[in-house]
Amino acid sequence: MSFSIVVDHVSFGWPDGTMVLDGLDAAFPAGRTGLIGANGSGKSTLLKIIAGELTPGSGSVSVAGEVGYLPQNVPLEGSRTVSDLLEISGKRAALHAVESGDVAEEHFTAIGDDWDVEERARAELDRLGLGHVGLDRTVATLSGGEAVMVALAAQILKRPAVLLLDEPTNNLDLDARRRLYAAVSAYPGVLVVVSHDRALLDLVDQVAELRDAAVRLYGGNLSDYEEQVAAEQEAAERTVRTAEGEVRRQQRELIEARTKLDRRNRTARKAFENKKVPKIVAGGLTMKAQVSAGKHRALHQERLAAARGRLTEAELAVRDDAEIRVELPGTAVPAGRTLLTLPLDRPDRPDRPDRPDGPDGTPGRDGLKALDRLDVRGPERIALLGPNGSGKTTLLRRIVEHGAHVPVGYLPQRLDVLDDALSVVDNVRAVAPAASVNDVRARLARFLFRGTRADQPVGTLSGGERFRAALAALLSADPPPQLLLLDEPTNNLDMSSVRQLSQALAAYRGALVVASHDVPFLETLGITRWLRQDRDEGLAES
């Protein structure tokens, strides 16, 4: 097999001494590869090193061809435009100059052979469902999902030989995900994608698992990988049971050897005491028994040690994946108690003909009841759906700014509630000043921040680790939240953490509003109300 990307003994650590990768070897073949692993295992760091965004402390990386890279968090700051994000602003400016009659040589040099760059850019945006996004629109006005798709369009326009995607389905609505799946399936070059999206990972040709500081390749997609791992685990567990049985057998034989020695000693002593044999003969018998039993005991001890060694080796082959243990605070609210009343502005659309009214006569759309006010009562569980750019994040922020009748906890999509310069411990202590350091560390251990990991600066955390830290701070706040607002909470989480989070939220006794495109996740939460936000028609309830 020929490899398009070769990682040779690469090590990387942060300035504070935290090692992320230590002597890593990896190789990625042609085709589509899904790179998976637990949060914090170094997946994003590895992609950044391959893309040249980070420089390893040691080792080297070789790539066959130009590299394109879509980061996990697309920058939305400043006055950058969509054209800037697509990296075509220079060529557009040169085109417009030539069209206006300026025939300076530098304009033709900037354009090269790319005279149709604007048409290709608009066609690519349209193919990805962004036909409504103008090239001169500022990036800061895009939703998270729109920004991701524009950044993907930028990479496709460059046609790199190797394309690296880091959690590309984060923030994407269902339509955008389908378009991304189609783009991934049609990509002609080498592609490596980090994701927890099952549908996306079922499109890959092979799965590379980053685990225990090593990368292992599995043929086939995610479903094939899970079948292989399940078979390996079953075999490993059988080996453990066999090794445990061998340890127990060797322990029994060692006990039996000791029992025989004691019996022989007692027999020799009684024979001497009863004057059946002379003292010298009894002593000889005792010595002979001790030597013989000693040899047997040493042999059994050696066999027991070997059996325990085989058991340890077998246990190491069994996966022990740590999972977060989310323990939500006691935040029960009485059923029916009003927690929030938020007036809503219905979009004024005189250019649109009226839609059929809802069941109660309220103007609506497609059987949905349009809302002029959002009321949240305890302990409701509300799912907030809607396409990218429809205003879901804006609505959650309005709730926070408007205020509720109970303490509110808000976990934003971009997880910018933490201070990057502070440690995980200090970030949690900032929202729970009355808690002792030991209490804070005990809480963080449930989120897999143990020992020195809790002292790590937040700015060095992976996306999944950052989410765990933000969630730990949110749930440790004093007073604890009785209304939780979560914006795309499954972004960046590995599959085990998503499962653990859904179990914890299902047990939460306060009110919950979750904006998410992850319908299978929402269905695990016991949702009681489904709301839909539309960019043109406001908020409605099914």
Salt bridges, closest charged atoms under 4 A:
GLU87 OE2 - LYS158 NZ 3.54
ASP102 OD2 - HIS107 NE2 3.03
ASP114 OD2 - LYS91 NZ 2.94
ASP114 OD1 - ARG120 NH2 2.87
ASP116 OD1 - ARG120 NE 3.60
GLU118 OE2 - ARG92 NE 2.74
GLU118 OE2 - HIS96 NE2 2.71
GLU118 OE1 - ARG122 NH1 3.58
GLU124 OE2 - ARG127 NH2 2.53
ASP136 OD1 - ARG92 NH1 3.01
GLU146 OE2 - HIS132 NE2 3.01
GLU146 OE1 - ARG137 NH2 3.83
GLU146 OE2 - ARG535 NH2 3.68
GLU167 OE1 - HIS196 ND1 3.08
ASP175 OD2 - ARG179 NE 2.95
ASP197 OD2 - ARG177 NH1 2.90
ASP205 OD1 - ARG32 NH2 3.59
GLU209 OE2 - ARG319 NH1 2.62
ASP212 OD2 - ARG211 NE 3.79
GLU226 OE1 - ARG198 NH2 2.79
GLU232 OE2 - ARG216 NH2 2.54
GLU234 OE2 - ARG238 NH1 3.40
GLU246 OE2 - ARG249 NH2 3.05
GLU246 OE2 - ARG310 NH2 3.95
GLU253 OE2 - ARG249 NH1 2.63
GLU253 OE1 - HIS300 ND1 3.46
ASP321 OD1 - ARG211 NH1 2.59
GLU323 OE2 - ARG499 NH2 2.22
GLU327 OE2 - ARG325 NH1 3.80
GLU327 OE1 - ARG446 NE 3.37
ASP351 OD1 - ARG349 NE 3.10
ASP360 OD2 - LYS369 NZ 3.53
ASP372 OD1 - ARG346 NH1 3.30
ASP375 OD2 - ARG373 NH2 2.90
GLU380 OE1 - ARG529 NH1 3.27
ASP420 OD1 - ARG466 NH2 2.75
ASP439 OD2 - ARG443 NH2 2.89
ASP455 OD1 - ARG441 NH2 2.60
GLU465 OE2 - ARG453 NH2 2.21
GLU488 OE2 - HIS517 NE2 3.26
ASP536 OD2 - ARG349 NH1 3.80
GLU537 OE2 - ARG355 NH2 3.56
GLU541 OE2 - ARG529 NE 3.14
